[in-house]
Amino acid sequence: MSNFRTSQNKANPNKLNNILSTLIFILILNVTIQIWLLYASLNNALDNNREILIPAFIASLILFLIGFSWLYYLPKGNYKK
């Protein structure tokens, strides 16, 4: 039985390119949302609105864990044994 991880390592170059492009796009989107959360929480902290800090931290931590888990799907590329 094969899973996604082992089958993508045997992929052709076009499939590898599509996988990497999708992963890079999702990771860039993830980092962009984290930067927006940082900006919003810093603006609220400077205005002494501290109720947004903990939810922004939790959301950023969840986004970090999602981005870190996406690294599992990175293909190793074509290699010969």
Buried (B, 14 or more C-beta within 10 A) or exposed (E): EEEEEEEBEEBEEEEBEEBBEEBEEBBEEBEEBBEEBEEEBEEBEEEEEEEBEEEBEEBBEEBEEEBEEBEEBEBEEEEEE
